[in-house]
Amino acid sequence: MEIWLPFESCVIDIALTGEGLKVIEFNNINSSGFYAVDVPKYVEAIEVAYG
């Protein structure tokens, strides 16, 4: 099954609520903020994924 995505990688913001896990936001990787991410680890993962 083919699914269209605006980019090959996506970022999903998830929160643990009183009702369980909920998706708060779904973005393509180009429009997502870094917030508290480990940027060097993020860059390494992107390099591994896309060479």
PQR file with spaces between the fields and no chain letter, atoms N, CA, C, O and H, PARSE charges and radii, in Angstrom:
ATOM       1  N    MET     1       0.843   -1.178    0.000 -0.4000 1.5000
ATOM       2  CA   MET     1       0.000    0.000    0.000 -0.0000 2.0000
ATOM       3  C    MET     1       0.885    1.237    0.000  0.5500 1.7000
ATOM       4  O    MET     1       1.816    1.334    0.800 -0.5500 1.4000
ATOM       5  N    GLU     2       0.609    2.166   -0.875 -0.4000 1.5000
ATOM       6  CA   GLU     2       1.355    3.416   -0.928 -0.0000 2.0000
ATOM       7  C    GLU     2       0.619    4.482   -0.135  0.5500 1.7000
ATOM       8  O    GLU     2      -0.599    4.631   -0.232 -0.5500 1.4000
ATOM       9  H    GLU     2      -0.147    2.088   -1.525  0.4000 1.0000
ATOM      10  N    ILE     3       1.397    5.223    0.656 -0.4000 1.5000
ATOM      11  CA   ILE     3       0.838    6.330    1.434 -0.0000 2.0000
ATOM      12  C    ILE     3       1.626    7.575    1.075  0.5500 1.7000
ATOM      13  O    ILE     3       2.856    7.553    1.110 -0.5500 1.4000
ATOM      14  H    ILE     3       2.386    5.102    0.735  0.4000 1.0000
ATOM      15  N    TRP     4       0.945    8.661    0.730 -0.4000 1.5000
ATOM      16  CA   TRP     4       1.619    9.902    0.397 -0.0000 2.0000
ATOM      17  C    TRP     4       2.061   10.615    1.659  0.5500 1.7000
ATOM      18  O    TRP     4       1.288   10.763    2.606 -0.5500 1.4000
ATOM      19  H    TRP     4      -0.055    8.679    0.702  0.4000 1.0000
ATOM      20  N    LEU     5       3.298   11.053    1.667 -0.4000 1.5000
ATOM      21  CA   LEU     5       3.832   11.899    2.728 -0.0000 2.0000
ATOM      22  C    LEU     5       4.527   13.075    2.071  0.5500 1.7000
ATOM      23  O    LEU     5       5.063   12.931    0.972 -0.5500 1.4000
ATOM      24  H    LEU     5       3.927   10.933    0.899  0.4000 1.0000
ATOM      25  N    PRO     6       4.534   14.241    2.718 -0.5600 1.5000
ATOM      26  CA   PRO     6       5.195   15.395    2.111  0.2800 2.0000
ATOM      27  C    PRO     6       6.717   15.263    2.078  0.5500 1.7000
ATOM      28  O    PRO     6       7.386   16.004    1.358 -0.5500 1.4000
ATOM      29  N    PHE     7       7.267   14.328    2.848 -0.4000 1.5000
ATOM      30  CA   PHE     7       8.693   14.065    2.862 -0.0000 2.0000
ATOM      31  C    PHE     7       8.869   12.633    3.331  0.5500 1.7000
ATOM      32  O    PHE     7       7.934   12.048    3.877 -0.5500 1.4000
ATOM      33  H    PHE     7       6.724   13.726    3.433  0.4000 1.0000
ATOM      34  N    GLU     8      10.039   12.057    3.131 -0.4000 1.5000
ATOM      35  CA   GLU     8      10.254   10.659    3.510 -0.0000 2.0000
ATOM      36  C    GLU     8      10.298   10.431    5.014  0.5500 1.7000
ATOM      37  O    GLU     8      10.086    9.309    5.473 -0.5500 1.4000
ATOM      38  H    GLU     8      10.799   12.532    2.687  0.4000 1.0000
ATOM      39  N    SER     9      10.570   11.478    5.787 -0.4000 1.5000
ATOM      40  CA   SER     9      10.635   11.345    7.244 -0.0000 2.0000
ATOM      41  C    SER     9       9.603   12.254    7.896  0.5500 1.7000
ATOM      42  O    SER     9       9.309   13.341    7.398 -0.5500 1.4000
ATOM      43  H    SER     9      10.742   12.390    5.414  0.4000 1.0000
ATOM      44  N    CYS    10       9.066   11.800    9.002 -0.4000 1.5000
ATOM      45  CA   CYS    10       8.038   12.548    9.724 -0.0000 2.0000
ATOM      46  C    CYS    10       8.409   12.646   11.197  0.5500 1.7000
ATOM      47  O    CYS    10       9.206   11.866   11.718 -0.5500 1.4000
ATOM      48  H    CYS    10       9.305   10.917    9.407  0.4000 1.0000
ATOM      49  N    VAL    11       7.806   13.622   11.840 -0.4000 1.5000
ATOM      50  CA   VAL    11       7.966   13.810   13.271 -0.0000 2.0000
ATOM      51  C    VAL    11       6.579   13.766   13.882  0.5500 1.7000
ATOM      52  O    VAL    11       5.662   14.443   13.418 -0.5500 1.4000
ATOM      53  H    VAL    11       7.158   14.255   11.417  0.4000 1.0000
ATOM      54  N    ILE    12       6.433   12.964   14.928 -0.4000 1.5000
ATOM      55  CA   ILE    12       5.153   12.860   15.617 -0.0000 2.0000
ATOM      56  C    ILE    12       5.356   13.284   17.066  0.5500 1.7000
ATOM      57  O    ILE    12       6.169   12.696   17.780 -0.5500 1.4000
ATOM      58  H    ILE    12       7.178   12.414   15.305  0.4000 1.0000
ATOM      59  N    ASP    13       4.615   14.311   17.505 -0.4000 1.5000
ATOM      60  CA   ASP    13       4.642   14.739   18.899 -0.0000 2.0000
ATOM      61  C    ASP    13       3.538   13.980   19.630  0.5500 1.7000
ATOM      62  O    ASP    13       2.369   14.038   19.247 -0.5500 1.4000
ATOM      63  H    ASP    13       3.956   14.789   16.926  0.4000 1.0000
ATOM      64  N    ILE    14       3.924   13.273   20.679 -0.4000 1.5000
ATOM      65  CA   ILE    14       2.993   12.439   21.435 -0.0000 2.0000
ATOM      66  C    ILE    14       2.997   12.872   22.893  0.5500 1.7000
ATOM      67  O    ILE    14       4.051   13.186   23.446 -0.5500 1.4000
ATOM      68  H    ILE    14       4.874   13.226   20.989  0.4000 1.0000
ATOM      69  N    ALA    15       1.825   12.891   23.518 -0.4000 1.5000
ATOM      70  CA   ALA    15       1.716   13.243   24.931 -0.0000 2.0000
ATOM      71  C    ALA    15       1.029   12.111   25.681  0.5500 1.7000
ATOM      72  O    ALA    15       0.134   11.448   25.157 -0.5500 1.4000
ATOM      73  H    ALA    15       0.969   12.635   23.069  0.4000 1.0000
ATOM      74  N    LEU    16       1.465   11.904   26.912 -0.4000 1.5000
ATOM      75  CA   LEU    16       0.807   10.943   27.786 -0.0000 2.0000
ATOM      76  C    LEU    16      -0.248   11.704   28.574  0.5500 1.7000
ATOM      77  O    LEU    16       0.086   12.563   29.390 -0.5500 1.4000
ATOM      78  H    LEU    16       2.192   12.442   27.338  0.4000 1.0000
ATOM      79  N    THR    17      -1.511   11.397   28.339 -0.4000 1.5000
ATOM      80  CA   THR    17      -2.622   12.074   29.005 -0.0000 2.0000
ATOM      81  C    THR    17      -3.276   11.115   29.988  0.5500 1.7000
ATOM      82  O    THR    17      -2.880    9.955   30.095 -0.5500 1.4000
ATOM      83  H    THR    17      -1.782   10.699   27.676  0.4000 1.0000
ATOM      84  N    GLY    18      -4.264   11.599   30.692 -0.4000 1.5000
ATOM      85  CA   GLY    18      -5.030   10.752   31.593 -0.0000 2.0000
ATOM      86  C    GLY    18      -5.770    9.646   30.861  0.5500 1.7000
ATOM      87  O    GLY    18      -6.181    8.656   31.466 -0.5500 1.4000
ATOM      88  H    GLY    18      -4.586   12.542   30.605  0.4000 1.0000
ATOM      89  N    GLU    19      -5.936    9.818   29.566 -0.4000 1.5000
ATOM      90  CA   GLU    19      -6.623    8.819   28.741 -0.0000 2.0000
ATOM      91  C    GLU    19      -5.652    7.973   27.922  0.5500 1.7000
ATOM      92  O    GLU    19      -6.076    7.203   27.061 -0.5500 1.4000
ATOM      93  H    GLU    19      -5.602   10.622   29.074  0.4000 1.0000
ATOM      94  N    GLY    20      -4.357    8.111   28.181 -0.4000 1.5000
ATOM      95  CA   GLY    20      -3.346    7.354   27.440 -0.0000 2.0000
ATOM      96  C    GLY    20      -2.577    8.235   26.493  0.5500 1.7000
ATOM      97  O    GLY    20      -2.649    9.461   26.577 -0.5500 1.4000
ATOM      98  H    GLY    20      -4.012    8.737   28.881  0.4000 1.0000
ATOM      99  N    LEU    21      -1.839    7.621   25.589 -0.4000 1.5000
ATOM     100  CA   LEU    21      -1.034    8.357   24.622 -0.0000 2.0000
ATOM     101  C    LEU    21      -1.925    9.001   23.563  0.5500 1.7000
ATOM     102  O    LEU    21      -2.871    8.388   23.069 -0.5500 1.4000
ATOM     103  H    LEU    21      -1.780    6.625   25.520  0.4000 1.0000
ATOM     104  N    LYS    22      -1.604   10.250   23.224 -0.4000 1.5000
ATOM     105  CA   LYS    22      -2.358   10.985   22.204 -0.0000 2.0000
ATOM     106  C    LYS    22      -1.382   11.668   21.258  0.5500 1.7000
ATOM     107  O    LYS    22      -0.365   12.209   21.692 -0.5500 1.4000
ATOM     108  H    LYS    22      -0.835   10.748   23.625  0.4000 1.0000
ATOM     109  N    VAL    23      -1.690   11.644   19.972 -0.4000 1.5000
ATOM     110  CA   VAL    23      -0.893   12.366   18.986 -0.0000 2.0000
ATOM     111  C    VAL    23      -1.285   13.836   19.080  0.5500 1.7000
ATOM     112  O    VAL    23      -2.451   14.195   18.921 -0.5500 1.4000
ATOM     113  H    VAL    23      -2.517   11.205   19.619  0.4000 1.0000
ATOM     114  N    ILE    24      -0.289   14.676   19.341 -0.4000 1.5000
ATOM     115  CA   ILE    24      -0.526   16.109   19.465 -0.0000 2.0000
ATOM     116  C    ILE    24      -0.297   16.819   18.130  0.5500 1.7000
ATOM     117  O    ILE    24      -1.041   17.725   17.755 -0.5500 1.4000
ATOM     118  H    ILE    24       0.659   14.384   19.471  0.4000 1.0000
ATOM     119  N    GLU    25       0.743   16.391   17.428 -0.4000 1.5000
ATOM     120  CA   GLU    25       1.088   17.045   16.180 -0.0000 2.0000
ATOM     121  C    GLU    25       1.833   16.066   15.282  0.5500 1.7000
ATOM     122  O    GLU    25       2.591   15.222   15.760 -0.5500 1.4000
ATOM     123  H    GLU    25       1.348   15.656   17.733  0.4000 1.0000
ATOM     124  N    PHE    26       1.610   16.185   13.983 -0.4000 1.5000
ATOM     125  CA   PHE    26       2.268   15.335   12.984 -0.0000 2.0000
ATOM     126  C    PHE    26       2.804   16.259   11.906  0.5500 1.7000
ATOM     127  O    PHE    26       2.028   16.946   11.240 -0.5500 1.4000
ATOM     128  H    PHE    26       0.995   16.871   13.595  0.4000 1.0000
ATOM     129  N    ASN    27       4.117   16.287   11.722 -0.4000 1.5000
ATOM     130  CA   ASN    27       4.741   17.183   10.740 -0.0000 2.0000
ATOM     131  C    ASN    27       5.720   16.429    9.869  0.5500 1.7000
ATOM     132  O    ASN    27       6.210   15.363   10.240 -0.5500 1.4000
ATOM     133  H    ASN    27       4.747   15.730   12.263  0.4000 1.0000
ATOM     134  N    ASN    28       6.003   16.996    8.701 -0.4000 1.5000
ATOM     135  CA   ASN    28       7.151   16.474    7.977 -0.0000 2.0000
ATOM     136  C    ASN    28       8.393   17.032    8.645  0.5500 1.7000
ATOM     137  O    ASN    28       8.319   18.026    9.367 -0.5500 1.4000
ATOM     138  H    ASN    28       5.605   17.863    8.400  0.4000 1.0000
ATOM     139  N    ILE    29       9.503   16.418    8.416 -0.4000 1.5000
ATOM     140  CA   ILE    29      10.732   16.756    9.132 -0.0000 2.0000
ATOM     141  C    ILE    29      11.207   18.176    8.825  0.5500 1.7000
ATOM     142  O    ILE    29      11.927   18.770    9.627 -0.5500 1.4000
ATOM     143  H    ILE    29       9.563   15.610    7.829  0.4000 1.0000
ATOM     144  N    ASN    30      10.819   18.719    7.689 -0.4000 1.5000
ATOM     145  CA   ASN    30      11.259   20.060    7.291 -0.0000 2.0000
ATOM     146  C    ASN    30      10.579   21.176    8.071  0.5500 1.7000
ATOM     147  O    ASN    30      11.090   22.296    8.103 -0.5500 1.4000
ATOM     148  H    ASN    30      10.234   18.236    7.037  0.4000 1.0000
ATOM     149  N    SER    31       9.457   20.903    8.692 -0.4000 1.5000
ATOM     150  CA   SER    31       8.733   21.968    9.396 -0.0000 2.0000
ATOM     151  C    SER    31       8.629   21.714   10.895  0.5500 1.7000
ATOM     152  O    SER    31       7.754   22.266   11.562 -0.5500 1.4000
ATOM     153  H    SER    31       9.043   19.993    8.666  0.4000 1.0000
ATOM     154  N    SER    32       9.508   20.892   11.417 -0.4000 1.5000
ATOM     155  CA   SER    32       9.467   20.555   12.836 -0.0000 2.0000
ATOM     156  C    SER    32      10.570   21.293   13.593  0.5500 1.7000
ATOM     157  O    SER    32      11.660   21.528   13.070 -0.5500 1.4000
ATOM     158  H    SER    32      10.219   20.444   10.875  0.4000 1.0000
ATOM     159  N    GLY    33      10.260   21.645   14.826 -0.4000 1.5000
ATOM     160  CA   GLY    33      11.248   22.307   15.670 -0.0000 2.0000
ATOM     161  C    GLY    33      12.111   21.285   16.399  0.5500 1.7000
ATOM     162  O    GLY    33      11.763   20.106   16.469 -0.5500 1.4000
ATOM     163  H    GLY    33       9.375   21.453   15.251  0.4000 1.0000
ATOM     164  N    PHE    34      13.230   21.736   16.938 -0.4000 1.5000
ATOM     165  CA   PHE    34      14.149   20.824   17.629 -0.0000 2.0000
ATOM     166  C    PHE    34      13.809   20.651   19.105  0.5500 1.7000
ATOM     167  O    PHE    34      14.106   19.603   19.678 -0.5500 1.4000
ATOM     168  H    PHE    34      13.513   22.693   16.881  0.4000 1.0000
ATOM     169  N    TYR    35      13.198   21.641   19.730 -0.4000 1.5000
ATOM     170  CA   TYR    35      12.832   21.588   21.152 -0.0000 2.0000
ATOM     171  C    TYR    35      14.002   21.052   21.975  0.5500 1.7000
ATOM     172  O    TYR    35      15.074   21.658   21.953 -0.5500 1.4000
ATOM     173  H    TYR    35      12.956   22.493   19.265  0.4000 1.0000
ATOM     174  N    ALA    36      13.847   19.963   22.685 -0.4000 1.5000
ATOM     175  CA   ALA    36      14.905   19.453   23.568 -0.0000 2.0000
ATOM     176  C    ALA    36      15.656   18.277   22.952  0.5500 1.7000
ATOM     177  O    ALA    36      16.238   17.469   23.676 -0.5500 1.4000
ATOM     178  H    ALA    36      12.977   19.471   22.702  0.4000 1.0000
ATOM     179  N    VAL    37      15.649   18.175   21.638 -0.4000 1.5000
ATOM     180  CA   VAL    37      16.287   17.051   20.964 -0.0000 2.0000
ATOM     181  C    VAL    37      17.814   17.134   21.074  0.5500 1.7000
ATOM     182  O    VAL    37      18.385   18.219   21.177 -0.5500 1.4000
ATOM     183  H    VAL    37      15.177   18.832   21.051  0.4000 1.0000
ATOM     184  N    ASP    38      18.442   15.990   21.051 -0.4000 1.5000
ATOM     185  CA   ASP    38      19.898   15.891   20.986 -0.0000 2.0000
ATOM     186  C    ASP    38      20.267   16.081   19.514  0.5500 1.7000
ATOM     187  O    ASP    38      20.228   15.125   18.740 -0.5500 1.4000
ATOM     188  H    ASP    38      17.977   15.108   20.967  0.4000 1.0000
ATOM     189  N    VAL    39      20.627   17.312   19.121 -0.4000 1.5000
ATOM     190  CA   VAL    39      20.830   17.655   17.710 -0.0000 2.0000
ATOM     191  C    VAL    39      21.909   16.792   17.048  0.5500 1.7000
ATOM     192  O    VAL    39      21.681   16.310   15.939 -0.5500 1.4000
ATOM     193  H    VAL    39      20.659   18.088   19.750  0.4000 1.0000
ATOM     194  N    PRO    40      23.067   16.576   17.670 -0.5600 1.5000
ATOM     195  CA   PRO    40      24.055   15.705   16.999  0.2800 2.0000
ATOM     196  C    PRO    40      23.520   14.290   16.738  0.5500 1.7000
ATOM     197  O    PRO    40      23.810   13.707   15.694 -0.5500 1.4000
ATOM     198  N    LYS    41      22.751   13.742   17.665 -0.4000 1.5000
ATOM     199  CA   LYS    41      22.170   12.413   17.463 -0.0000 2.0000
ATOM     200  C    LYS    41      21.137   12.443   16.332  0.5500 1.7000
ATOM     201  O    LYS    41      21.052   11.511   15.533 -0.5500 1.4000
ATOM     202  H    LYS    41      22.515   14.216   18.513  0.4000 1.0000
ATOM     203  N    TYR    42      20.367   13.509   16.277 -0.4000 1.5000
ATOM     204  CA   TYR    42      19.364   13.705   15.213 -0.0000 2.0000
ATOM     205  C    TYR    42      20.066   13.743   13.853  0.5500 1.7000
ATOM     206  O    TYR    42      19.665   13.037   12.928 -0.5500 1.4000
ATOM     207  H    TYR    42      20.436   14.267   16.927  0.4000 1.0000
ATOM     208  N    VAL    43      21.112   14.565   13.732 -0.4000 1.5000
ATOM     209  CA   VAL    43      21.842   14.686   12.474 -0.0000 2.0000
ATOM     210  C    VAL    43      22.451   13.337   12.072  0.5500 1.7000
ATOM     211  O    VAL    43      22.412   12.962   10.900 -0.5500 1.4000
ATOM     212  H    VAL    43      21.438   15.138   14.484  0.4000 1.0000
ATOM     213  N    GLU    44      23.003   12.623   13.032 -0.4000 1.5000
ATOM     214  CA   GLU    44      23.577   11.305   12.739 -0.0000 2.0000
ATOM     215  C    GLU    44      22.516   10.346   12.208  0.5500 1.7000
ATOM     216  O    GLU    44      22.775    9.605   11.260 -0.5500 1.4000
ATOM     217  H    GLU    44      23.034   12.928   13.983  0.4000 1.0000
ATOM     218  N    ALA    45      21.333   10.351   12.804 -0.4000 1.5000
ATOM     219  CA   ALA    45      20.251    9.481   12.347 -0.0000 2.0000
ATOM     220  C    ALA    45      19.817    9.823   10.928  0.5500 1.7000
ATOM     221  O    ALA    45      19.548    8.926   10.129 -0.5500 1.4000
ATOM     222  H    ALA    45      21.123   10.954   13.574  0.4000 1.0000
ATOM     223  N    ILE    46      19.746   11.118   10.606 -0.4000 1.5000
ATOM     224  CA   ILE    46      19.384   11.534    9.257 -0.0000 2.0000
ATOM     225  C    ILE    46      20.463   11.115    8.254  0.5500 1.7000
ATOM     226  O    ILE    46      20.151   10.655    7.156 -0.5500 1.4000
ATOM     227  H    ILE    46      19.965   11.847   11.255  0.4000 1.0000
ATOM     228  N    GLU    47      21.722   11.276    8.636 -0.4000 1.5000
ATOM     229  CA   GLU    47      22.807   10.858    7.755 -0.0000 2.0000
ATOM     230  C    GLU    47      22.792    9.356    7.502  0.5500 1.7000
ATOM     231  O    GLU    47      23.044    8.911    6.382 -0.5500 1.4000
ATOM     232  H    GLU    47      21.975   11.649    9.528  0.4000 1.0000
ATOM     233  N    VAL    48      22.497    8.576    8.534 -0.4000 1.5000
ATOM     234  CA   VAL    48      22.419    7.123    8.385 -0.0000 2.0000
ATOM     235  C    VAL    48      21.246    6.745    7.475  0.5500 1.7000
ATOM     236  O    VAL    48      21.364    5.869    6.618 -0.5500 1.4000
ATOM     237  H    VAL    48      22.292    8.938    9.444  0.4000 1.0000
ATOM     238  N    ALA    49      20.128    7.415    7.677 -0.4000 1.5000
ATOM     239  CA   ALA    49      18.922    7.080    6.906 -0.0000 2.0000
ATOM     240  C    ALA    49      19.052    7.461    5.431  0.5500 1.7000
ATOM     241  O    ALA    49      18.579    6.734    4.558 -0.5500 1.4000
ATOM     242  H    ALA    49      20.032    8.127    8.373  0.4000 1.0000
ATOM     243  N    TYR    50      19.691    8.599    5.153 -0.4000 1.5000
ATOM     244  CA   TYR    50      19.695    9.121    3.780 -0.0000 2.0000
ATOM     245  C    TYR    50      21.076    9.212    3.160  0.5500 1.7000
ATOM     246  O    TYR    50      21.218    9.625    2.009 -0.5500 1.4000
ATOM     247  H    TYR    50      20.075    9.190    5.862  0.4000 1.0000
ATOM     248  N    GLY    51      22.111    8.823    3.929 -0.4000 1.5000
ATOM     249  CA   GLY    51      23.472    8.747    3.420 -0.0000 2.0000
ATOM     250  C    GLY    51      24.002    9.990    2.839  0.5500 1.7000
ATOM     251  O    GLY    51      25.145   10.020    2.383 -0.5500 1.4000
ATOM     252  H    GLY    51      21.996    8.488    4.864  0.4000 1.0000
